[in-house]
Amino acid sequence: MLHDNDHTLHADVDKAHCLNNYFSLIFTVENTDTVPSCQMEFPKMENIVITAPGVHKLLANLDGSKSAGTDELSPRVLKEICFEIARLLTSIFNQTLQDGQVPADWRHGNIFPLQKIGSKSLATNYRPSSHLCMQQNNGAHNLFQCL
C-alpha cells in the first residue's frame, strides 16, 4: 500500500506511476546549451586494452546471489561460464573502446524504488536505484582497472 496525497494506492501500476512521478521531481534536468567549451590541450592517451584474463577474473568473482540485470543474465550463470565467454566479452569491450560507442543494450537500466527510512507507504521515503546490464558493469570495472 502506498499513499499519494489523500489517496491510498493498491494497484501496482498506480504505485509505479506515483513513484515515477516522485522520482522525476527530484532529478535536475541539465541545460546542455550552457556547457562551457574546453580550451585546454590534453596529452593523447595511450590505447586502453582490456585483457581476457582480466575479464575472466571479474566474471569468476561475481556474486552469484545478486539478481540479473537488464540483460536477464544471472551473475551465477556468468560466473559458471566465465572461461567460455571471457574472450568474447573481451572482444566486445575492446571494440566498444575502439569505436567509442557503447552497445545499445548497455545504455538502458531498470529503475526500482529502494526504501530509505520511515514508512513504506510514503513515496518520499524511497530513492531510485538503477539496475544495469551485467556486461556494462563488468566493462566499466575493467576500464577503471586499466586507468
Backbone as CSV, one residue per row, in Angstrom:
resi,resn,N_x,N_y,N_z,CA_x,CA_y,CA_z,C_x,C_y,C_z
1,MET,0.843,-1.172,0.000,0.000,0.000,0.000,0.892,1.240,0.000
2,LEU,0.535,2.219,-0.799,1.297,3.456,-0.922,0.308,4.614,-0.912
3,HIS,0.671,5.676,-0.234,-0.203,6.843,-0.150,0.285,7.931,-1.100
4,ASP,-0.655,8.523,-1.830,-0.379,9.638,-2.727,-1.382,10.730,-2.391
5,ASN,-0.913,11.769,-1.720,-1.786,12.828,-1.214,-2.847,12.206,-0.312
6,ASP,-4.099,12.297,-0.687,-5.178,11.752,0.147,-5.656,10.396,-0.328
7,HIS,-4.962,9.806,-1.311,-5.402,8.540,-1.890,-4.485,7.408,-1.436
8,THR,-5.083,6.260,-1.215,-4.322,5.052,-0.921,-4.266,4.233,-2.202
9,LEU,-3.058,3.913,-2.632,-2.865,3.176,-3.886,-2.630,1.701,-3.583
10,HIS,-3.385,0.854,-4.247,-3.248,-0.593,-4.037,-2.711,-1.289,-5.282
11,ALA,-3.085,-0.802,-6.456,-2.665,-1.448,-7.708,-1.191,-1.153,-7.986
12,ASP,-0.481,-2.150,-8.456,0.950,-1.999,-8.751,1.206,-0.885,-9.762
13,VAL,0.341,-0.785,-10.772,0.513,0.241,-11.803,0.401,1.635,-11.180
14,ASP,-0.556,1.815,-10.289,-0.736,3.114,-9.624,0.470,3.446,-8.743
15,LYS,0.988,2.449,-8.047,2.169,2.663,-7.207,3.378,3.039,-8.071
16,ALA,3.522,2.352,-9.198,4.643,2.638,-10.101,4.552,4.063,-10.630
17,HIS,3.352,4.500,-11.012,3.172,5.868,-11.505,3.481,6.889,-10.410
18,CYS,3.049,6.609,-9.203,3.302,7.515,-8.084,4.804,7.664,-7.837
19,LEU,5.512,6.533,-7.771,6.961,6.579,-7.531,7.686,7.225,-8.713
20,ASN,7.259,6.931,-9.930,7.870,7.538,-11.116,7.704,9.053,-11.090
21,ASN,6.518,9.513,-10.752,6.279,10.956,-10.661,7.172,11.590,-9.600
22,TYR,7.302,10.943,-8.452,8.150,11.472,-7.389,9.616,11.503,-7.832
23,PHE,10.097,10.414,-8.424,11.495,10.356,-8.852,11.787,11.409,-9.916
24,SER,10.841,11.649,-10.805,11.075,12.652,-11.848,11.125,14.061,-11.268
25,LEU,10.493,14.290,-10.132,10.523,15.607,-9.494,11.847,15.892,-8.787
26,ILE,12.525,14.842,-8.313,13.732,15.069,-7.514,15.007,15.134,-8.345
27,PHE,14.907,14.905,-9.665,16.078,14.986,-10.521,16.134,16.315,-11.239
28,THR,17.330,16.784,-11.471,17.552,18.030,-12.191,17.791,17.719,-13.664
29,VAL,17.143,18.470,-14.508,17.389,18.349,-15.945,18.420,19.412,-16.299
30,GLU,19.567,18.961,-16.762,20.652,19.873,-17.085,20.404,20.591,-18.402
31,ASN,20.754,21.854,-18.451,20.680,22.624,-19.687,22.008,22.447,-20.412
32,THR,21.992,21.679,-21.477,23.238,21.398,-22.205,23.644,22.536,-23.126
33,ASP,22.801,23.552,-23.259,23.157,24.707,-24.090,24.212,25.576,-23.427
34,THR,24.369,25.457,-22.116,25.286,26.327,-21.392,26.561,25.618,-20.944
35,VAL,26.845,24.456,-21.506,28.061,23.734,-21.146,29.247,24.496,-21.735
36,PRO,30.212,24.893,-20.886,31.353,25.656,-21.415,32.239,24.783,-22.297
37,SER,32.851,25.386,-23.281,33.776,24.635,-24.128,35.140,24.597,-23.449
38,CYS,35.838,23.531,-23.681,37.152,23.339,-23.068,38.223,23.831,-24.036
39,GLN,39.026,24.763,-23.587,40.066,25.349,-24.435,41.445,24.739,-24.166
40,MET,41.506,23.802,-23.235,42.801,23.236,-22.853,43.211,22.116,-23.802
41,GLU,44.508,21.961,-23.962,45.066,20.851,-24.725,45.420,19.743,-23.737
42,PHE,45.040,18.537,-24.064,45.356,17.410,-23.204,46.270,16.451,-23.946
43,PRO,47.182,15.805,-23.227,48.052,14.839,-23.912,47.220,13.661,-24.408
44,LYS,47.651,13.095,-25.518,46.949,11.952,-26.089,47.105,10.745,-25.158
45,MET,45.992,10.079,-24.912,46.023,8.888,-24.067,46.482,7.685,-24.876
46,GLU,47.163,6.805,-24.214,47.530,5.545,-24.852,46.265,4.713,-25.015
47,ASN,46.284,3.795,-25.971,45.137,2.909,-26.148,44.949,2.056,-24.903
48,ILE,43.707,1.909,-24.521,43.367,1.060,-23.385,43.011,-0.307,-23.943
49,VAL,43.649,-1.332,-23.421,43.379,-2.690,-23.880,42.926,-3.518,-22.687
50,ILE,41.755,-4.081,-22.833,41.206,-4.962,-21.796,41.616,-6.384,-22.163
51,THR,42.051,-7.139,-21.178,42.566,-8.483,-21.435,41.570,-9.560,-21.018
52,ALA,41.650,-10.706,-21.675,40.790,-11.844,-21.347,41.010,-12.319,-19.906
53,PRO,42.268,-12.384,-19.410,42.436,-12.788,-18.021,41.752,-11.817,-17.041
54,GLY,41.774,-10.525,-17.374,41.109,-9.548,-16.513,39.603,-9.741,-16.498
55,VAL,39.021,-9.979,-17.674,37.572,-10.225,-17.764,37.229,-11.529,-17.050
56,HIS,38.044,-12.550,-17.263,37.813,-13.839,-16.607,37.827,-13.671,-15.089
57,LYS,38.778,-12.921,-14.585,38.883,-12.704,-13.139,37.632,-12.005,-12.595
58,LEU,37.162,-10.983,-13.314,35.952,-10.285,-12.871,34.744,-11.210,-12.858
59,LEU,34.586,-11.984,-13.923,33.444,-12.895,-14.002,33.525,-13.979,-12.933
60,ALA,34.719,-14.500,-12.702,34.888,-15.558,-11.708,34.596,-15.061,-10.295
61,ASN,34.727,-13.761,-10.077,34.495,-13.200,-8.742,33.122,-12.555,-8.572
62,LEU,32.218,-12.763,-9.552,30.870,-12.222,-9.417,30.161,-12.849,-8.227
63,ASP,29.301,-12.077,-7.606,28.483,-12.578,-6.504,27.264,-13.265,-7.113
64,GLY,27.248,-14.578,-7.072,26.179,-15.361,-7.680,24.816,-15.161,-7.046
65,SER,24.773,-14.539,-5.875,23.485,-14.335,-5.206,22.789,-13.054,-5.650
66,LYS,23.471,-12.235,-6.441,22.863,-10.991,-6.929,21.844,-11.303,-8.024
67,SER,20.942,-10.377,-8.246,19.929,-10.590,-9.269,20.466,-10.223,-10.652
68,ALA,19.786,-10.715,-11.669,20.169,-10.442,-13.048,19.906,-8.983,-13.384
69,GLY,20.650,-8.478,-14.352,20.465,-7.099,-14.799,19.459,-7.038,-15.930
70,THR,19.499,-5.951,-16.698,18.552,-5.771,-17.794,18.741,-6.802,-18.897
71,ASP,19.912,-7.422,-18.946,20.176,-8.461,-19.943,19.593,-9.812,-19.528
72,GLU,19.064,-9.875,-18.305,18.452,-11.078,-17.728,19.435,-12.239,-17.601
73,LEU,20.741,-11.924,-17.555,21.753,-12.950,-17.331,22.118,-12.973,-15.855
74,SER,21.932,-14.099,-15.250,22.236,-14.252,-13.836,23.744,-14.195,-13.604
75,PRO,24.188,-13.468,-12.579,25.620,-13.471,-12.258,26.143,-14.886,-11.974
76,ARG,25.283,-15.731,-11.432,25.685,-17.107,-11.148,26.023,-17.836,-12.447
77,VAL,25.192,-17.629,-13.482,25.444,-18.265,-14.785,26.715,-17.693,-15.410
78,LEU,26.867,-16.369,-15.374,28.076,-15.746,-15.930,29.323,-16.265,-15.225
79,LYS,29.223,-16.461,-13.927,30.355,-16.971,-13.148,30.693,-18.405,-13.575
80,GLU,29.649,-19.203,-13.795,29.867,-20.606,-14.169,30.455,-20.762,-15.569
81,ILE,30.129,-19.834,-16.480,30.642,-19.954,-17.860,31.732,-18.924,-18.157
82,CYS,32.351,-18.394,-17.105,33.326,-17.314,-17.273,34.473,-17.688,-18.212
83,PHE,34.949,-18.925,-18.153,36.050,-19.323,-19.014,35.634,-19.291,-20.480
84,GLU,34.409,-19.755,-20.760,33.921,-19.832,-22.138,33.625,-18.463,-22.749
85,ILE,33.226,-17.480,-21.953,32.801,-16.199,-22.527,33.801,-15.058,-22.333
86,ALA,34.866,-15.302,-21.607,35.821,-14.221,-21.318,36.411,-13.618,-22.594
87,ARG,36.805,-14.443,-23.536,37.399,-13.926,-24.785,36.378,-13.127,-25.601
88,LEU,35.158,-13.628,-25.677,34.119,-12.926,-26.434,33.827,-11.560,-25.803
89,LEU,33.649,-11.524,-24.496,33.389,-10.246,-23.826,34.583,-9.303,-23.947
90,THR,35.792,-9.845,-23.903,36.987,-9.016,-24.081,36.958,-8.341,-25.448
91,SER,36.595,-9.099,-26.482,36.490,-8.528,-27.837,35.441,-7.430,-27.883
92,ILE,34.296,-7.663,-27.242,33.228,-6.661,-27.240,33.688,-5.406,-26.514
93,PHE,34.319,-5.569,-25.342,34.787,-4.415,-24.576,35.811,-3.612,-25.370
94,ASN,36.781,-4.303,-25.978,37.823,-3.609,-26.736,37.259,-2.936,-27.989
95,GLN,36.309,-3.589,-28.656,35.677,-2.983,-29.830,34.894,-1.739,-29.420
96,THR,34.234,-1.799,-28.279,33.499,-0.647,-27.761,34.444,0.520,-27.506
97,LEU,35.599,0.260,-26.922,36.582,1.312,-26.674,37.134,1.866,-27.985
98,GLN,37.397,0.979,-28.931,37.959,1.403,-30.218,36.955,2.255,-31.001
99,ASP,35.688,1.837,-31.008,34.657,2.557,-31.760,34.155,3.797,-31.029
100,GLY,34.329,3.812,-29.719,33.798,4.922,-28.928,32.285,4.893,-28.848
101,GLN,31.705,3.712,-29.017,30.256,3.584,-28.989,29.865,2.367,-28.149
102,VAL,28.971,2.603,-27.212,28.507,1.555,-26.308,27.338,0.815,-26.960
103,PRO,27.299,-0.522,-26.849,26.155,-1.257,-27.402,24.830,-0.716,-26.856
104,ALA,23.826,-0.684,-27.695,22.529,-0.093,-27.341,21.942,-0.704,-26.072
105,ASP,22.070,-2.016,-25.912,21.509,-2.676,-24.730,22.155,-2.205,-23.437
106,TRP,23.368,-1.697,-23.517,24.086,-1.268,-22.325,23.701,0.140,-21.902
107,ARG,22.920,0.814,-22.714,22.523,2.189,-22.400,21.235,2.266,-21.606
108,HIS,20.688,1.142,-21.257,19.411,1.108,-20.552,19.568,0.430,-19.204
109,GLY,18.758,0.845,-18.285,18.741,0.241,-16.962,17.327,0.230,-16.432
110,ASN,17.097,-0.602,-15.456,15.809,-0.634,-14.779,15.935,0.175,-13.501
111,ILE,14.985,1.057,-13.283,14.962,1.857,-12.067,13.956,1.226,-11.119
112,PHE,14.388,0.996,-9.892,13.450,0.450,-8.919,13.556,1.238,-7.627
113,PRO,12.464,1.278,-6.861,12.459,2.044,-5.615,13.175,1.288,-4.499
114,LEU,14.017,1.992,-3.787,14.733,1.433,-2.658,14.350,2.243,-1.428
115,GLN,13.769,1.584,-0.443,13.312,2.311,0.734,14.495,2.854,1.514
116,LYS,14.401,4.128,1.892,15.446,4.766,2.695,15.120,4.519,4.164
117,ILE,14.251,5.327,4.704,13.839,5.206,6.102,12.363,5.556,6.197
118,GLY,11.770,5.301,7.326,10.386,5.709,7.547,9.381,4.735,6.976
119,SER,8.164,5.223,6.869,7.033,4.418,6.447,7.165,3.960,4.996
120,LYS,6.825,2.697,4.760,6.850,2.161,3.401,5.708,2.716,2.558
121,SER,4.760,3.371,3.191,3.588,3.839,2.455,3.757,5.237,1.867
122,LEU,4.919,5.870,2.078,5.154,7.209,1.539,6.215,7.169,0.438
123,ALA,5.868,7.709,-0.722,6.801,7.715,-1.851,8.079,8.488,-1.520
124,THR,7.980,9.494,-0.673,9.152,10.305,-0.329,10.179,9.539,0.498
125,ASN,9.822,8.364,0.967,10.754,7.544,1.735,11.506,6.539,0.857
126,TYR,11.451,6.750,-0.448,12.140,5.875,-1.386,13.113,6.697,-2.226
127,ARG,14.165,6.040,-2.671,15.082,6.665,-3.620,15.186,5.732,-4.815
128,PRO,15.443,6.294,-5.996,15.579,5.430,-7.169,16.940,4.744,-7.179
129,SER,16.948,3.515,-7.608,18.193,2.768,-7.748,18.170,2.114,-9.124
130,SER,19.279,2.191,-9.841,19.295,1.625,-11.189,19.937,0.252,-11.196
131,HIS,19.396,-0.588,-12.009,19.876,-1.951,-12.183,20.325,-2.059,-13.633
132,LEU,21.621,-2.259,-13.846,22.196,-2.230,-15.187,22.520,-3.622,-15.689
133,CYS,22.821,-3.685,-16.954,23.265,-4.912,-17.599,24.586,-5.370,-16.967
134,MET,24.735,-6.663,-16.712,25.955,-7.192,-16.078,27.205,-6.900,-16.904
135,GLN,27.101,-7.008,-18.233,28.268,-6.760,-19.065,28.688,-5.302,-18.981
136,GLN,27.732,-4.406,-18.839,28.047,-2.989,-18.692,28.830,-2.776,-17.397
137,ASN,28.388,-3.399,-16.324,29.098,-3.266,-15.050,30.511,-3.829,-15.141
138,ASN,30.640,-4.995,-15.763,31.959,-5.616,-15.889,32.875,-4.789,-16.786
139,GLY,32.325,-4.263,-17.879,33.127,-3.438,-18.776,33.628,-2.186,-18.089
140,ALA,32.763,-1.537,-17.337,33.162,-0.332,-16.617,34.218,-0.654,-15.576
141,HIS,34.041,-1.749,-14.861,35.021,-2.131,-13.836,36.377,-2.424,-14.472
142,ASN,36.347,-3.126,-15.593,37.587,-3.428,-16.326,38.277,-2.151,-16.787
143,LEU,37.496,-1.222,-17.294,38.046,0.027,-17.780,38.710,0.805,-16.636
144,PHE,38.050,0.889,-15.501,38.630,1.604,-14.354,39.922,0.949,-13.886
145,GLN,39.998,-0.359,-13.964,41.232,-1.029,-13.566,42.375,-0.691,-14.516
146,CYS,42.050,-0.430,-15.788,43.092,-0.087,-16.766,43.605,1.336,-16.570
147,LEU,42.765,2.206,-16.015,43.174,3.596,-15.875,44.057,3.766,-14.723
